[in-house]
Amino acid sequence: MKNSKIPIVSKSVVVPFILITSLFALWGFANDITNPMVSAFKKVLELDNFQASLVQMAFYGGYFTMALPAAIFVNKYSYKKGILLGLTLYAVGALLFYPAAAFEAFGFFLAALYILTFGLAFLETTANPYILSMGDEKTATQRLNLAQAFNPIGALGGLIIAQKFILGSLQSDNLNADGTSIYESLSETAKAAVRTSDLQVIRNPYVILGLAVIGFLVVIAVMKMPQNKDQEAKVNVGDSIKRLFSSGKFVWGVIAQAFYVGAQIMCWTYLYQYAESIGIDNQSAVTYGISALIIFLVGRWVGTALLKYIDSGKLLFYFSIGAIICTLITIFIPGMIGLYALVTTSFFMSIMFPTIYGIALEGQGEDAKFGAAFLVMAIVGGALMPTLQGLILDMGGKGYADISILGVPEVNFSFFLPTLCFVVIAYYGVRVFKNNFAK
């Protein structure tokens, strides 16, 4: 039995742990209220699949841009100040949805999302290693899995808001009795009125979110937070990066993380397109997105428990194989069985981010803050890979089943991308378990 006598969270840091853990839910909300917006913006602004995928490019590109500056900031100041700046940027980006809707400019919305994720980059770069530092290193991966288990709770909130208050209210999503789009048949004047109304619908939850984040910022600002002298020590950036990249386990961890985030965002973003290709409208498809998140949450709790008894690399490998099987079913068995398999993939994805993160940073000590930055930069996989999937979907036109590839519609075929991502993660898990890395 592994680490059974060492507490995952000691009593002395329970309150700070709870407070920082709540941040995981806060950025989970932002992630999953945004995923359905790819399809929403596509319809409201009449974009093709590639243009709509720029929502994810802007969202996850912000992580890549700001992660290393965030680590440098935290190195100079502290984890707490990094969190406060992150919350500030998060609030500013969310509030920028108000002028973006007023100008009705897709580029403005992308800029707002980009700035919002500057804040998320600060939060993730800071909160993840902070959680790791709140106790014994032997239970660090379990502690991070526990904290990350609250991420899908926030994500569920984001999806429910997206379903009830955004997608359910968009006039551009209304259909005629024969299933064709009413919006596409309107005159330009009528379309303009619908576009104005729908962009305001998209705007409102983000503005409310921005105000809520400001309230959260105030609470964190007045709370006394613990410091870890080892992990908050000031270190030379160049020397730290050299040490990190001399570790094969860390370098491959960054690679695996990039492929994981790409796979997760593809599975969760294009679930809606997959559902639409078999006759399920966007609002109804959110129910499957919510189911995926519930399964993801269950997987997090199950995985956290299993890590007490199973080596983290071995568990990562087993879960990767499960994800590969699910995506292959999604590809080759069209219809509801394929959709159910796609939803089930979330169970196997559940432990991947925190487990890869914990493995890669294990033993890094004072270099953890910069290691965290590169692992957060790896989230750029969520910007690049969905864009590639969007290009596959555009191969036959704006629809999702315009052509057949290997005997299946292009929307099915496009899930070969996450399958390949899971193969890379399985490879990393095997190498970790076999300790196949140079010291």
C-alpha positions in Angstrom: 0.0 0.0 0.0 1.5 3.4 -1.1 1.7 6.4 1.2 -1.2 5.2 3.4 0.2 6.8 6.6 1.1 10.1 5.1 -1.8 12.7 5.0 -2.6 14.0 1.6 -3.5 17.4 3.3 -2.3 18.2 6.8 -4.6 20.0 9.2 -2.4 23.1 9.3 -3.1 23.9 5.6 -6.7 22.7 5.2 -8.2 26.2 4.8 -5.6 27.5 2.3 -5.9 24.2 0.5 -9.6 24.6 0.2 -9.3 28.2 -1.0 -6.7 27.4 -3.7 -8.6 24.3 -4.7 -11.6 26.5 -5.4 -9.5 28.2 -8.1 -9.5 24.9 -10.0 -13.3 25.1 -10.2 -13.1 28.7 -11.2 -10.9 28.1 -14.3 -12.9 24.9 -15.1 -16.0 27.1 -15.4 -14.2 29.3 -17.9 -13.0 26.3 -19.9 -16.3 24.7 -20.3 -18.5 27.7 -20.8 -16.2 28.4 -23.8 -16.2 25.0 -25.5 -19.8 25.2 -26.8 -19.0 28.8 -28.0 -17.1 27.4 -31.0 -20.4 26.1 -32.4 -22.3 29.2 -31.2 -20.0 31.7 -32.8 -20.0 29.7 -36.0 -23.7 30.0 -36.4 -24.2 33.6 -35.1 -21.3 35.1 -37.2 -21.6 32.6 -40.1 -18.1 31.2 -39.8 -16.5 28.1 -41.3 -15.2 25.3 -39.0 -11.6 26.6 -39.1 -12.6 30.2 -38.3 -14.8 29.0 -35.4 -11.9 26.9 -34.0 -10.0 30.2 -33.5 -12.0 30.5 -30.3 -9.9 27.7 -28.9 -6.8 29.0 -30.5 -7.3 32.3 -28.7 -8.3 30.7 -25.4 -5.5 28.2 -25.2 -3.0 30.4 -26.9 -3.2 32.7 -24.0 -1.8 30.0 -21.7 1.2 29.5 -24.0 1.9 33.3 -24.1 1.7 34.0 -20.4 2.8 30.9 -18.6 6.5 31.6 -18.5 6.1 35.4 -17.6 3.8 34.1 -14.8 6.5 31.9 -13.5 9.0 34.7 -13.6 6.6 37.0 -11.7 6.0 34.3 -9.1 9.8 33.7 -8.8 10.3 37.5 -8.1 7.3 37.9 -5.8 5.2 35.0 -4.4 2.5 32.5 -5.1 -0.1 34.7 -3.6 0.7 37.7 -5.7 0.7 35.5 -8.8 -2.8 34.4 -7.9 -4.0 37.9 -7.4 -2.6 39.1 -10.7 -4.2 36.1 -12.4 -7.6 36.9 -11.0 -7.2 40.5 -12.1 -6.5 39.5 -15.7 -9.3 36.9 -15.6 -11.8 39.6 -14.6 -10.6 42.1 -17.2 -10.9 39.5 -20.0 -14.4 38.5 -19.0 -15.6 42.1 -18.7 -14.2 42.9 -22.2 -17.0 40.8 -23.6 -19.3 43.8 -23.0 -17.5 46.1 -25.5 -16.9 43.1 -27.8 -20.6 42.5 -28.1 -21.2 46.2 -28.6 -18.8 46.3 -31.6 -20.1 42.8 -32.8 -16.5 42.0 -33.8 -15.3 38.4 -33.7 -11.7 39.6 -33.3 -12.7 41.6 -30.2 -14.2 38.5 -28.7 -11.0 36.5 -29.5 -8.9 39.3 -27.8 -11.1 39.2 -24.7 -10.7 35.4 -24.5 -6.9 35.8 -25.0 -6.6 38.2 -22.1 -8.9 36.1 -19.9 -6.6 33.2 -20.4 -3.6 35.3 -19.4 -5.2 35.2 -16.0 -5.9 31.5 -16.2 -2.2 30.9 -17.1 -1.2 32.8 -14.0 -3.6 30.8 -11.9 -2.6 27.4 -13.3 1.1 28.2 -13.2 0.8 29.2 -9.6 -2.0 27.0 -8.1 -0.7 23.7 -9.4 2.8 23.8 -7.8 1.3 25.6 -4.8 -0.9 22.6 -4.1 2.1 20.2 -4.7 4.0 22.2 -2.1 1.3 21.9 0.6 2.6 18.7 2.2 4.9 15.7 1.8 6.3 15.2 -1.7 5.3 11.5 -1.5 1.6 12.4 -1.6 2.0 15.4 -4.0 0.5 13.7 -7.0 -2.5 12.5 -4.9 -2.9 16.0 -3.5 -3.0 17.5 -7.0 -5.4 14.9 -8.2 -7.6 15.7 -5.2 -7.5 19.5 -6.0 -8.0 18.9 -9.7 -11.1 16.8 -8.9 -12.9 20.1 -8.2 -12.0 21.4 -11.7 -14.9 19.5 -13.4 -17.3 20.8 -10.8 -16.7 24.3 -12.1 -16.7 22.9 -15.6 -20.2 21.4 -15.0 -21.3 24.9 -13.9 -20.0 26.4 -17.1 -21.7 23.9 -19.3 -25.0 24.2 -17.5 -24.9 28.0 -17.9 -24.0 27.6 -21.5 -26.9 25.3 -22.1 -29.6 27.1 -20.0 -28.6 30.8 -20.6 -26.7 30.9 -23.8 -27.4 28.0 -26.3 -31.1 27.8 -25.3 -31.6 31.5 -26.0 -29.8 31.9 -29.3 -32.2 32.7 -32.1 -29.6 31.8 -34.7 -29.9 28.2 -33.6 -33.6 27.9 -34.4 -34.7 25.4 -37.0 -37.6 25.1 -39.4 -39.9 22.0 -39.2 -37.7 20.3 -41.9 -34.6 20.8 -39.8 -33.1 23.6 -41.9 -31.7 26.8 -40.3 -34.2 29.8 -40.0 -31.3 32.2 -39.5 -29.7 31.4 -42.9 -32.9 32.2 -44.8 -33.4 35.7 -43.2 -32.7 39.0 -44.9 -29.5 40.8 -44.0 -31.5 43.3 -41.9 -33.3 40.5 -40.0 -29.9 38.7 -39.6 -28.3 41.8 -38.1 -31.1 42.1 -35.5 -30.7 38.4 -34.5 -26.9 38.8 -34.4 -27.1 41.8 -32.1 -29.4 39.9 -29.7 -27.4 36.7 -29.8 -24.1 38.3 -29.1 -25.6 40.0 -26.1 -26.8 36.6 -24.9 -23.2 35.3 -25.2 -21.9 38.4 -23.5 -23.9 38.4 -20.3 -22.6 35.3 -18.5 -19.0 36.4 -19.1 -19.7 39.9 -17.6 -21.3 38.3 -14.5 -18.3 35.9 -14.3 -15.9 38.9 -14.3 -17.7 40.5 -11.4 -17.7 37.3 -9.5 -13.9 36.9 -10.0 -13.4 40.4 -8.6 -15.2 39.3 -5.4 -13.0 36.2 -5.3 -9.9 38.4 -5.7 -10.9 40.4 -2.6 -11.2 37.2 -0.5 -7.8 35.9 -1.5 -6.2 39.3 -0.9 -7.2 39.5 2.7 -6.4 35.8 3.5 -3.1 34.9 5.0 -1.5 32.1 2.9 1.3 29.7 3.8 4.7 29.8 2.1 7.0 27.0 1.1 10.5 28.2 1.6 11.9 25.6 -0.8 9.5 26.1 -3.7 9.2 29.9 -3.2 12.9 30.5 -3.1 14.3 32.8 -5.7 16.2 30.9 -8.4 18.1 31.9 -11.5 15.7 31.4 -14.5 18.4 30.2 -16.9 19.9 27.7 -14.5 16.5 26.4 -13.5 15.5 25.8 -17.2 18.7 24.0 -17.9 18.2 21.7 -15.0 14.6 21.0 -16.0 15.4 20.2 -19.7 18.2 17.8 -18.6 15.5 15.6 -17.1 13.9 13.3 -19.7 11.0 12.6 -17.4 10.2 16.4 -17.3 10.7 17.0 -21.1 8.5 14.0 -22.0 6.0 15.2 -19.4 5.7 18.5 -21.2 5.2 16.6 -24.5 2.6 14.3 -23.0 0.8 17.2 -21.5 0.5 19.0 -24.8 -1.0 16.0 -26.5 -3.3 15.4 -23.5 -4.8 18.9 -23.5 -5.1 18.7 -27.3 -7.0 15.4 -27.0 -9.3 16.7 -24.2 -10.3 19.9 -26.0 -10.9 18.0 -29.2 -13.1 15.4 -27.5 -15.1 18.1 -25.6 -15.3 20.7 -28.3 -16.2 18.4 -31.2 -18.6 16.3 -29.2 -21.2 18.9 -30.3 -20.4 18.6 -34.0 -20.4 14.8 -33.7 -23.8 15.0 -32.0 -25.1 17.3 -34.7 -24.0 15.0 -37.4 -26.4 12.3 -36.0 -29.3 14.7 -35.6 -28.9 16.1 -32.1 -29.2 19.9 -31.8 -26.6 22.0 -29.9 -28.7 22.7 -26.8 -29.6 19.0 -26.4 -25.9 18.0 -27.1 -24.9 19.9 -24.0 -26.6 17.2 -22.0 -23.9 14.8 -23.4 -21.3 17.3 -22.5 -22.6 17.4 -18.9 -22.6 13.6 -18.8 -19.0 13.6 -20.0 -18.0 16.0 -17.2 -19.8 13.9 -14.6 -18.0 10.8 -15.8 -14.8 12.8 -15.8 -15.4 13.8 -12.2 -16.1 10.2 -11.2 -12.9 9.2 -12.9 -10.9 11.8 -11.0 -12.2 10.5 -7.6 -11.6 6.8 -8.7 -8.2 7.7 -10.1 -7.1 9.6 -6.9 -8.1 6.5 -4.8 -6.3 4.1 -7.2 -3.1 6.1 -7.0 -2.7 5.0 -3.4 -2.2 1.4 -4.6 -1.1 1.6 -8.3 2.1 3.3 -9.6 1.2 6.6 -11.3 2.9 5.7 -14.6 1.1 2.3 -14.8 -2.3 3.9 -14.1 -1.6 6.5 -16.7 -0.9 3.8 -19.2 -4.0 1.8 -18.3 -6.3 4.9 -18.6 -4.6 5.8 -22.0 -5.5 2.4 -23.4 -9.1 2.8 -22.3 -9.2 6.2 -24.0 -7.8 4.8 -27.2 -10.4 2.1 -27.3 -13.2 4.6 -26.8 -12.0 6.9 -29.6 -11.7 4.0 -32.0 -15.3 3.1 -31.3 -16.2 6.7 -31.9 -14.5 6.6 -35.2 -15.7 3.3 -36.6 -19.2 2.9 -35.0 -21.2 5.9 -36.1 -24.4 6.9 -34.3 -25.3 6.8 -30.7 -22.8 4.0 -29.8 -20.0 6.2 -31.1 -21.4 9.2 -29.1 -21.6 7.2 -25.9 -18.0 6.0 -26.5 -16.9 9.6 -26.9 -18.6 10.6 -23.7 -17.0 7.6 -21.9 -13.5 8.8 -23.0 -13.8 11.4 -20.3 -13.5 8.8 -17.6 -10.1 7.8 -18.9 -8.9 11.3 -19.5 -9.8 12.2 -15.9 -6.5 11.6 -14.2 -4.2 12.5 -17.1 -3.5 16.2 -16.5 -2.7 16.1 -12.8 -0.9 12.8 -13.0 1.4 13.9 -15.8 1.9 17.2 -14.0 2.8 15.5 -10.7 5.1 13.0 -12.4 7.0 15.7 -14.4 7.5 17.9 -11.4 8.4 15.2 -8.9 11.8 16.0 -7.3 12.2 19.4 -9.0 12.2 21.3 -5.7 12.8 25.0 -6.3 12.6 24.5 -10.1 9.0 23.6 -9.8 7.6 27.1 -10.5 9.4 27.1 -13.9 8.6 23.5 -14.5 5.0 24.4 -13.9 5.2 27.2 -16.5 6.3 24.8 -19.2 3.6 22.4 -18.3 1.0 25.2 -18.5 2.6 26.3 -21.8 1.9 22.8 -23.0 -1.8 23.7 -22.9 -1.1 25.2 -26.3 -2.0 21.7 -27.5 -5.6 22.8 -26.9 -5.1 25.7 -29.3 -3.4 23.9 -32.1 -5.0 20.4 -32.4 -8.7 21.5 -32.4 -7.7 23.8 -35.3 -6.3 20.8 -37.2 -9.5 18.9 -36.4 -11.5 21.9 -37.8 -9.5 21.7 -41.0 -10.4 18.0 -41.4 -14.1 18.9 -40.9 -13.8 21.5 -43.7 -12.4 19.0 -46.2 -15.8 18.4 -47.7 -17.5 21.7 -46.8 -19.0 23.4 -43.7 -21.0 20.3 -42.8 -19.8 17.4 -40.7 -20.6 14.5 -43.0 -19.9 16.0 -46.4 -17.4 13.3 -47.4 -16.4 9.8 -46.4 -12.9 8.9 -45.3 -11.9 5.3 -44.6 -15.6 4.5 -44.8 -16.8 7.0 -42.2 -17.9 10.6 -42.2 -15.2 13.2 -41.8 -16.4 14.1 -38.3 -15.8 10.5 -37.2 -12.4 10.3 -39.0 -11.3 13.5 -37.3 -11.1 11.7 -34.0 -8.0 9.9 -35.1 -6.2 13.0 -33.8 -7.1 12.4 -30.2 -6.5 8.7 -30.6 -2.9 9.5 -31.7 -2.6 11.8 -28.7 -3.5 9.0 -26.3 -0.9 6.8 -27.9 1.8 9.4 -26.9 0.4 9.5 -23.4 0.4 5.7 -23.1 4.1 5.7 -24.2 5.0 8.2 -21.5 3.2 6.1 -18.9 5.1 3.0 -19.8 8.4 4.9 -19.7 7.6 6.3 -16.3 6.5 2.9 -14.9 9.7 1.2 -16.2 11.8 4.1 -14.9 13.2 4.4 -18.5 14.6 7.9 -18.1 18.1 9.1 -17.7 18.7 10.5 -14.2 
